[in-house]
Amino acid sequence: MKLYSWEFAPNPRRVRIYLAEKGLTVPVEDVGVPGKPILNPDFLKKFPHRRVPLLELDDGTCIGEAMAICRYFEALHPEPPLLGRTPKEAALVDMWERLAEWEGMHAVSEYFRNAKRSFAGRALAGAAAPIEQIPALTERGRHRVASFYEKFEFHMKGREFVAGDAFSVADITTLCAVDFAETCGLGIPAGCTEMIRWHAAISARPSAGA
Ligand SMILES: N[C@@H](CCC(=O)N[C@@H](CS)C(=O)NCC(=O)O)C(=O)O
């Protein structure tokens, strides 16, 4: 078994944090090309969707998408539960994890991939053919990130975790989205005190360094 990852990319980090929280060790191969914002061409041949994370099982099965990989490990190693402990909590974790990906991670990506010169012609992750940047999408991405912070700030009032009362993949995806935003200069606004509190607590967990 091997996990294909990319050190500075936010989505493989979701899986690395998940594994660290579970106490699981999986061999990891970084498939980034040193000094360039691209993935190794040999890796791209392996997975037509051309994205990381990717988990390759010993029988050659390739599992892409961060949450699909987490679900695979959750079924094998249920403790500690990171996808919710009851049907209600599982639904809430799923809901908030998806919201963090769509309203957080995708919003930051929209800003980042349309703004960075080094991603010219690669405005969508995983596209084989060139996808040109659309400058107007940087502004739209910025607005979407602001809206993400606003909504999550409202939700986090008095809460320790994003979904339910235990740490879960909803916290992991939200953390990775926020840290990705910070690297783009779109960090948590000073007025979002609930988010700042939550972010400090989650960042202090040893898994955050994964
Ligand atoms: N929805 C996917 C997103 C995966 C994704 O976008 N990965 C990025 C890195 S964060 C990638 O592989 N990009 C390849 C590229 O930019 O060429 C998941 O959950 O795993």
The ligand as a Gaussian input file, in Angstrom:
#p B3LYP/6-31G(d) Opt

LIG

0 1
 N      -11.520000      16.533000      -4.436000
 C      -10.151000      16.064000      -4.468000
 C       -9.225000      17.252000      -4.691000
 C       -7.815000      16.802000      -5.047000
 C       -6.956000      17.961000      -5.569000
 O       -7.468000      18.959000      -6.072000
 N       -5.641000      17.786000      -5.464000
 C       -4.702000      18.778000      -5.946000
 C       -3.671000      19.095000      -4.886000
 S       -4.418000      19.884000      -3.495000
 C       -3.952000      18.204000      -7.136000
 O       -3.697000      17.043000      -7.186000
 N       -3.583000      19.042000      -8.095000
 C       -2.886000      18.587000      -9.248000
 C       -2.425000      19.697000     -10.125000
 O       -2.559000      20.848000      -9.722000
 O       -1.930000      19.395000     -11.197000
 C       -9.879000      15.316000      -3.168000
 O      -10.682000      15.409000      -2.245000
 O       -8.892000      14.597000      -3.067000

